[in-house]
Amino acid sequence: MDDKTRTEIEAAAFRALREHLIEKRPDVQNIDLMNLGGFCRNCLSRWYQEAANARGIEMTKDEAREIFYGMPYDQWKDAHQTEADETKKAAFEVAFRENVGERS
């Protein structure tokens, strides 16, 4: 497989993952994704931002999130995010530290 085809397939897979998380399963909470998988929608939007920045495209965290979520992040949270219990919050702190790093 040539590099162009591989990149196109990888991009299609990313779009399918995004659609699944945004369109088909907005009920799955970011905290649950992070606690179980070590990443969440915000990680995906951060990786998108980092890839853009690495190519010389200026993009803020908020801009990347709006592109990924298809709306401002606060609007997404209001529509889909529920309050997590203390057990999930504690697990998130561990998962975040292990997978992303120390919180600033």
DSSP file (Angstrom, degrees, kcal/mol; ACC not computed):
  #  RESIDUE AA STRUCTURE BP1 BP2  ACC     N-H-->O    O-->H-N    N-H-->O    O-->H-N    TCO  KAPPA ALPHA  PHI   PSI    X-CA   Y-CA   Z-CA
    1    1 A M              0   0    0      0, 0.0     2,-0.1     0, 0.0     0, 0.0   0.000 360.0 360.0 360.0 132.8    0.0    0.0    0.0
    2    2 A D     >  -     0   0    0      1,-0.1     4,-2.4     4,-0.0     5,-0.2  -0.370 360.0-109.1 -79.9 163.5    1.4    3.4   -0.9
    3    3 A D  H  > S+     0   0    0      1,-0.2     4,-2.6     2,-0.2     5,-0.2   0.860 116.0  53.9 -61.6 -39.3    1.6    6.3    1.6
    4    4 A K  H  > S+     0   0    0      2,-0.2     4,-2.2     1,-0.2    -1,-0.2   0.930 111.4  45.0 -63.2 -45.3   -1.1    8.3    0.0
    5    5 A T  H  > S+     0   0    0      2,-0.2     4,-2.5     1,-0.2    -2,-0.2   0.917 112.6  51.5 -64.8 -43.1   -3.6    5.4    0.2
    6    6 A R  H  X S+     0   0    0     -4,-2.4     4,-2.8     1,-0.2    -2,-0.2   0.927 110.6  48.8 -59.3 -45.3   -2.6    4.6    3.7
    7    7 A T  H  X S+     0   0    0     -4,-2.6     4,-2.5     1,-0.2    -1,-0.2   0.903 111.0  50.2 -62.0 -41.8   -3.1    8.3    4.8
    8    8 A E  H  X S+     0   0    0     -4,-2.2     4,-2.1     2,-0.2    -1,-0.2   0.897 112.3  46.9 -63.9 -40.5   -6.5    8.3    3.1
    9    9 A I  H  X S+     0   0    0     -4,-2.5     4,-2.4     2,-0.2    -2,-0.2   0.915 112.2  49.9 -67.7 -43.1   -7.6    5.1    4.9
   10   10 A E  H  X S+     0   0    0     -4,-2.8     4,-2.3     1,-0.2    -2,-0.2   0.908 111.0  49.9 -61.4 -41.6   -6.3    6.4    8.2
   11   11 A A  H  X S+     0   0    0     -4,-2.5     4,-2.4     2,-0.2    -1,-0.2   0.898 110.2  50.2 -63.9 -40.6   -8.2    9.7    7.7
   12   12 A A  H  X S+     0   0    0     -4,-2.1     4,-2.2     2,-0.2    -2,-0.2   0.897 110.1  50.2 -64.8 -39.8  -11.4    7.7    6.8
   13   13 A A  H  X S+     0   0    0     -4,-2.4     4,-2.3     2,-0.2    -2,-0.2   0.904 110.1  50.3 -65.0 -40.7  -11.0    5.6   10.0
   14   14 A F  H  X S+     0   0    0     -4,-2.3     4,-2.8     2,-0.2    -2,-0.2   0.925 110.1  49.8 -62.0 -44.7  -10.5    8.8   12.1
   15   15 A R  H  X S+     0   0    0     -4,-2.4     4,-2.7     1,-0.2    -2,-0.2   0.889 110.5  50.6 -62.1 -38.5  -13.7   10.3   10.5
   16   16 A A  H  X S+     0   0    0     -4,-2.2     4,-2.4     2,-0.2    -1,-0.2   0.901 111.0  48.3 -66.1 -40.8  -15.6    7.1   11.3
   17   17 A L  H  X S+     0   0    0     -4,-2.3     4,-2.5     2,-0.2     5,-0.2   0.934 112.5  48.8 -63.3 -46.0  -14.4    7.2   14.9
   18   18 A R  H  X S+     0   0    0     -4,-2.8     4,-2.8     1,-0.2     5,-0.4   0.937 112.0  48.4 -58.8 -48.1  -15.4   10.8   15.3
   19   19 A E  H  X>S+     0   0    0     -4,-2.7     4,-2.5     1,-0.2     5,-1.7   0.904 111.0  51.4 -60.1 -41.8  -18.8   10.2   13.8
   20   20 A H  I  <>S+     0   0    0     -4,-2.4     5,-2.2     3,-0.2    -1,-0.2   0.940 116.2  39.6 -60.9 -47.3  -19.3    7.2   16.1
   21   21 A L  I  <5S+     0   0    0     -4,-2.5    -2,-0.2     3,-0.2    -1,-0.2   0.841 127.0  33.3 -73.5 -33.6  -18.4    9.2   19.2
   22   22 A I  I  <5S+     0   0    0     -4,-2.8    -3,-0.2    -5,-0.2    -2,-0.2   0.898 132.0  22.6 -89.8 -45.6  -20.2   12.4   18.2
   23   23 A E  I  <5S+     0   0    0     -4,-2.5    -3,-0.2    -5,-0.4    -2,-0.1   0.898 131.0  30.3 -92.5 -46.1  -23.2   11.3   16.3
   24   24 A K  I   <S+     0   0    0     -5,-1.7    -3,-0.2    -4,-0.2    -4,-0.2   0.816 130.3  25.6 -90.4 -31.6  -24.0    7.7   17.3
   25   25 A R    > < +     0   0    0     -5,-2.2     3,-1.4    -6,-0.3    -1,-0.2  -0.308  61.8 139.1-132.0  52.4  -22.8    7.6   20.9
   26   26 A P  T 3  S+     0   0    0      0, 0.0    -1,-0.1     0, 0.0    -5,-0.1   0.687  71.0  71.3 -67.0 -13.8  -22.9   11.1   22.4
   27   27 A D  T 3  S+     0   0    0     -3,-0.1     2,-0.5     2,-0.1    -2,-0.1   0.730  73.9  94.3 -72.9 -22.2  -24.2    9.4   25.6
   28   28 A V  S <  S-     0   0    0     -3,-1.4     2,-0.1    -7,-0.2    -3,-0.1  -0.611  80.7-130.7 -73.8 120.5  -20.8    7.8   26.3
   29   29 A Q     >  -     0   0    0     -2,-0.5     4,-2.0     1,-0.1     3,-0.3  -0.421   5.6-129.2 -77.3 145.1  -19.1   10.2   28.7
   30   30 A N  H  > S+     0   0    0      1,-0.2     4,-2.8     2,-0.2     5,-0.2   0.878 110.1  57.6 -56.6 -39.4  -15.6   11.5   28.1
   31   31 A I  H  > S+     0   0    0      1,-0.2     4,-2.5     2,-0.2    -1,-0.2   0.876 106.3  48.6 -63.2 -36.4  -14.7   10.5   31.7
   32   32 A D  H  > S+     0   0    0     -3,-0.3     4,-2.2     2,-0.2     5,-0.3   0.900 110.8  50.4 -69.3 -40.6  -15.7    6.9   31.0
   33   33 A L  H  X>S+     0   0    0     -4,-2.0     4,-3.3     2,-0.2     6,-0.8   0.933 114.0  45.0 -60.3 -45.5  -13.7    6.9   27.8
   34   34 A M  H  X5S+     0   0    0     -4,-2.8     4,-1.5     4,-0.2    -2,-0.2   0.919 113.5  49.3 -65.3 -44.3  -10.6    8.2   29.6
   35   35 A N  H  <5S+     0   0    0     -4,-2.5    -1,-0.2    -5,-0.2    -2,-0.2   0.860 124.3  29.4 -66.3 -34.6  -11.0    5.8   32.6
   36   36 A L  H  <5S+     0   0    0     -4,-2.2    -2,-0.2    -5,-0.2    -3,-0.2   0.852 135.6  22.8 -92.6 -38.9  -11.4    2.8   30.3
   37   37 A G  H  <5S-     0   0    0     -4,-3.3    -3,-0.2    -5,-0.3    -2,-0.2   0.586  93.8-120.0-109.5 -12.1   -9.4    3.6   27.2
   38   38 A G  S  <<S+     0   0    0     -4,-1.5     2,-0.3    -5,-0.7    -4,-0.2   0.615  88.0  64.4  80.3  10.9   -6.9    6.3   28.4
   39   39 A F        -     0   0    0     -6,-0.8    -2,-0.3    -9,-0.1     2,-0.2  -0.972  56.6-175.6-154.8 163.8   -8.2    8.8   25.9
   40   40 A C     >  -     0   0    0     -2,-0.3     4,-2.1    -7,-0.1     3,-0.2  -0.821  50.9 -75.6-147.0-173.4  -11.4   10.8   25.2
   41   41 A R  H  > S+     0   0    0     -2,-0.2     4,-2.3     1,-0.2     5,-0.2   0.875 128.9  55.4 -59.0 -37.6  -12.9   13.2   22.7
   42   42 A N  H  > S+     0   0    0      2,-0.2     4,-2.2     1,-0.2    -1,-0.2   0.875 105.6  51.9 -65.5 -35.8  -10.8   16.0   24.1
   43   43 A C  H  > S+     0   0    0     -3,-0.2     4,-2.8     2,-0.2     5,-0.2   0.931 109.0  50.5 -62.9 -44.8   -7.7   13.9   23.5
   44   44 A L  H  X S+     0   0    0     -4,-2.1     4,-1.9     1,-0.2    -2,-0.2   0.901 111.2  47.6 -60.9 -40.8   -8.7   13.4   19.9
   45   45 A S  H  X S+     0   0    0     -4,-2.3     4,-2.3     2,-0.2    -1,-0.2   0.867 111.6  51.4 -68.7 -34.0   -9.3   17.1   19.5
   46   46 A R  H  X S+     0   0    0     -4,-2.2     4,-2.9     2,-0.2    -2,-0.2   0.911 109.0  49.9 -67.0 -41.9   -5.9   17.8   21.1
   47   47 A W  H  X S+     0   0    0     -4,-2.8     4,-2.3     2,-0.2    -2,-0.2   0.876 109.8  51.9 -63.5 -36.4   -4.2   15.4   18.7
   48   48 A Y  H  X S+     0   0    0     -4,-1.9     4,-2.2    -5,-0.2    -2,-0.2   0.936 111.3  47.0 -62.2 -47.5   -5.9   17.1   15.8
   49   49 A Q  H  X S+     0   0    0     -4,-2.3     4,-3.0     1,-0.2    -2,-0.2   0.921 111.5  50.5 -60.8 -45.5   -4.6   20.5   17.1
   50   50 A E  H  X S+     0   0    0     -4,-2.9     4,-2.4     1,-0.2    -1,-0.2   0.890 109.7  50.5 -62.1 -39.8   -1.1   19.1   17.6
   51   51 A A  H  X S+     0   0    0     -4,-2.3     4,-0.8     2,-0.2    -1,-0.2   0.900 112.8  46.7 -65.1 -39.9   -1.1   17.7   14.0
   52   52 A A  H ><>S+     0   0    0     -4,-2.2     5,-2.6     1,-0.2     3,-1.0   0.948 113.0  48.3 -64.8 -48.5   -2.2   21.1   12.6
   53   53 A N  H ><5S+     0   0    0     -4,-3.0     3,-1.9     1,-0.3    -2,-0.2   0.875 106.2  57.6 -60.7 -38.2    0.4   23.0   14.7
   54   54 A A  H 3<5S+     0   0    0     -4,-2.4    -1,-0.3     1,-0.3    -2,-0.2   0.740 106.4  50.8 -64.3 -21.9    3.1   20.6   13.6
   55   55 A R  T <<5S-     0   0    0     -3,-1.0    -1,-0.3    -4,-0.8    -2,-0.2   0.227 127.1-100.1 -99.6  13.1    2.2   21.5   10.0
   56   56 A G  T < 5S+     0   0    0     -3,-1.9     2,-0.7     1,-0.2    -3,-0.2   0.618  79.9 135.9  82.0  12.8    2.5   25.2   10.7
   57   57 A I      < -     0   0    0     -5,-2.6     2,-0.3    -6,-0.2    -1,-0.2  -0.855  53.1-134.5 -97.0 115.3   -1.3   25.7   11.0
   58   58 A E        +     0   0    0     -2,-0.7     2,-0.3    -3,-0.1    -5,-0.0  -0.530  38.7 158.9 -69.3 125.9   -2.1   27.9   14.1
   59   59 A M        -     0   0    0     -2,-0.3     2,-0.1   -10,-0.1    -6,-0.1  -0.952  28.1-143.9-151.9 129.1   -5.0   26.4   16.0
   60   60 A T     >  -     0   0    0     -2,-0.3     4,-2.4     1,-0.1     5,-0.2  -0.403  31.8-107.1 -85.6 167.7   -6.0   26.8   19.6
   61   61 A K  H  > S+     0   0    0      1,-0.2     4,-2.5     2,-0.2     5,-0.2   0.915 121.9  50.0 -58.3 -44.7   -7.5   24.2   21.9
   62   62 A D  H  > S+     0   0    0      2,-0.2     4,-2.3     1,-0.2    11,-0.2   0.890 109.9  50.1 -65.0 -39.4  -10.9   25.8   21.6
   63   63 A E  H  > S+     0   0    0      2,-0.2     4,-2.1     1,-0.2    -1,-0.2   0.922 111.8  48.0 -63.9 -43.5  -10.7   25.9   17.8
   64   64 A A  H  X S+     0   0    0     -4,-2.4     4,-2.7     1,-0.2    -2,-0.2   0.909 111.2  50.6 -64.3 -41.8   -9.7   22.2   17.6
   65   65 A R  H  X S+     0   0    0     -4,-2.5     4,-3.4     1,-0.2     6,-0.4   0.913 109.3  50.7 -63.1 -41.7  -12.5   21.2   20.0
   66   66 A E  H  X S+     0   0    0     -4,-2.3     4,-1.6     1,-0.2     5,-0.4   0.893 111.8  48.0 -64.5 -38.2  -15.1   23.1   17.9
   67   67 A I  H  < S+     0   0    0     -4,-2.1    -2,-0.2     2,-0.2    -1,-0.2   0.946 117.3  42.0 -63.8 -47.6  -13.9   21.4   14.8
   68   68 A F  H  < S+     0   0    0     -4,-2.7    -2,-0.2     1,-0.2    -3,-0.2   0.940 121.6  38.4 -67.3 -47.6  -13.9   18.0   16.4
   69   69 A Y  H  < S-     0   0    0     -4,-3.4    -1,-0.2     2,-0.3    -3,-0.2   0.697 101.5-128.8 -77.7 -19.2  -17.2   18.4   18.3
   70   70 A G  S  < S+     0   0    0     -4,-1.6    -3,-0.2    -5,-0.3    -4,-0.1   0.627  85.4  44.9  79.1  12.2  -18.9   20.3   15.5
   71   71 A M  S    S-     0   0    0     -5,-0.4    -2,-0.3    -6,-0.4    -1,-0.2  -0.949 108.9 -61.1-169.5 165.3  -20.0   23.0   17.9
   72   72 A P    >>  -     0   0    0      0, 0.0     4,-1.9     0, 0.0     3,-0.6  -0.346  50.4-121.9 -58.4 142.3  -18.4   25.0   20.8
   73   73 A Y  H 3> S+     0   0    0      1,-0.3     4,-2.9   -11,-0.2     5,-0.2   0.868 111.1  56.1 -57.0 -40.9  -17.3   22.6   23.6
   74   74 A D  H 3> S+     0   0    0      1,-0.2     4,-2.3     2,-0.2    -1,-0.3   0.873 106.3  51.5 -61.2 -35.6  -19.5   24.3   26.2
   75   75 A Q  H <> S+     0   0    0     -3,-0.6     4,-1.8     2,-0.2    -1,-0.2   0.913 110.1  49.3 -65.9 -42.2  -22.5   23.7   24.0
   76   76 A W  H  X>S+     0   0    0     -4,-1.9     4,-2.5     2,-0.2     5,-0.5   0.943 111.0  49.7 -59.8 -48.7  -21.5   20.0   23.7
   77   77 A K  H  X5S+     0   0    0     -4,-2.9     4,-2.0     1,-0.2    -2,-0.2   0.924 109.9  50.6 -58.8 -45.1  -21.1   19.7   27.5
   78   78 A D  H  <5S+     0   0    0     -4,-2.3    -1,-0.2     1,-0.2    -2,-0.2   0.865 117.2  40.5 -60.8 -36.0  -24.5   21.4   28.1
   79   79 A A  H  <5S+     0   0    0     -4,-1.8    -1,-0.2    -5,-0.1    -2,-0.2   0.792 134.5  10.6 -83.1 -29.4  -26.2   18.9   25.7
   80   80 A H  H  <5S+     0   0    0     -4,-2.5     2,-0.3    -5,-0.2    -3,-0.2   0.646  94.2  97.8-129.8 -20.5  -24.4   15.7   26.6
   81   81 A Q     << -     0   0    0     -4,-2.0     2,-0.3    -5,-0.5   -54,-0.1  -0.596  46.6-167.2 -86.8 135.6  -22.3   15.8   29.7
   82   82 A T        -     0   0    0     -2,-0.3     2,-0.3     1,-0.0    -2,-0.0  -0.759  34.4 -89.3-111.6 162.4  -23.6   14.5   33.0
   83   83 A E        -     0   0    0     -2,-0.3     2,-0.3     1,-0.1    -1,-0.0  -0.533  41.8-138.1 -72.6 132.2  -22.1   14.9   36.4
   84   84 A A        -     0   0    0     -2,-0.3     2,-0.1     1,-0.1    -1,-0.1  -0.640  15.8-118.8 -90.0 148.0  -19.6   12.2   37.4
   85   85 A D     >  -     0   0    0     -2,-0.3     4,-2.2     1,-0.1     5,-0.2  -0.304  33.4 -99.0 -78.8 171.3  -19.6   10.6   40.8
   86   86 A E  H  > S+     0   0    0      1,-0.2     4,-2.3     2,-0.2     5,-0.2   0.821 121.3  56.8 -63.6 -33.0  -16.6   10.8   43.1
   87   87 A T  H  > S+     0   0    0      2,-0.2     4,-2.2     1,-0.2    -1,-0.2   0.932 109.7  44.8 -64.3 -45.6  -15.3    7.3   42.1
   88   88 A K  H  > S+     0   0    0      1,-0.2     4,-2.4     2,-0.2    -2,-0.2   0.897 112.4  52.4 -65.0 -39.9  -15.2    8.2   38.4
   89   89 A K  H  X S+     0   0    0     -4,-2.2     4,-1.9     2,-0.2    -2,-0.2   0.907 110.4  47.6 -63.3 -41.1  -13.5   11.5   39.2
   90   90 A A  H  X S+     0   0    0     -4,-2.3     4,-1.5     2,-0.2    -1,-0.2   0.916 112.5  48.7 -66.1 -42.8  -10.8    9.8   41.2
   91   91 A A  H  X S+     0   0    0     -4,-2.2     4,-2.8     1,-0.2    -2,-0.2   0.874 108.5  55.7 -63.6 -36.7  -10.3    7.2   38.5
   92   92 A F  H  X S+     0   0    0     -4,-2.4     4,-3.4     1,-0.2     5,-0.3   0.907 102.1  55.3 -62.7 -42.5  -10.1   10.0   36.0
   93   93 A E  H  X S+     0   0    0     -4,-1.9     4,-2.0     1,-0.2    -1,-0.2   0.907 112.4  43.4 -58.5 -41.4   -7.3   11.8   37.9
   94   94 A V  H  X S+     0   0    0     -4,-1.5     4,-2.5     2,-0.2    -2,-0.2   0.948 115.9  47.1 -67.6 -49.2   -5.2    8.6   37.7
   95   95 A A  H  X S+     0   0    0     -4,-2.8     4,-2.2     1,-0.2     5,-0.3   0.897 112.8  49.6 -61.3 -41.7   -6.1    7.9   34.1
   96   96 A F  H  X>S+     0   0    0     -4,-3.4     4,-3.2     1,-0.2     5,-2.1   0.943 112.3  47.1 -62.8 -47.5   -5.3   11.5   33.0
   97   97 A R  H  <5S+     0   0    0     -4,-2.0    -2,-0.2    -5,-0.3    -1,-0.2   0.901 115.9  45.2 -61.4 -41.9   -2.0   11.4   34.8
   98   98 A E  H  <5S+     0   0    0     -4,-2.5    -1,-0.2     1,-0.1    -2,-0.2   0.830 126.7  27.7 -71.6 -32.5   -1.0    8.1   33.3
   99   99 A N  H  <5S+     0   0    0     -4,-2.2    -2,-0.2    -5,-0.2    -3,-0.2   0.716 137.0  17.1-105.9 -25.6   -2.1    8.9   29.8
  100  100 A V  T  <5S-     0   0    0     -4,-3.2     2,-0.3    -5,-0.3    -3,-0.2   0.738 101.3-116.0-116.8 -43.6   -1.8   12.6   29.4
  101  101 A G      < -     0   0    0     -5,-2.1    -1,-0.3     2,-0.0    -2,-0.2  -0.792  54.8 -20.8 130.5-174.4    0.4   13.9   32.2
  102  102 A E        -     0   0    0     -2,-0.3     2,-0.3    -5,-0.1    -5,-0.0  -0.385  68.5-114.5 -66.5 141.5    0.1   16.1   35.2
  103  103 A R              0   0    0      1,-0.1    -1,-0.1   -10,-0.1    -6,-0.0  -0.581 360.0 360.0 -77.6 139.7   -2.8   18.6   35.1
  104  104 A S              0   0    0     -2,-0.3    -1,-0.1     0, 0.0    -2,-0.0   0.434 360.0 360.0 -97.3 360.0   -1.8   22.2   35.0
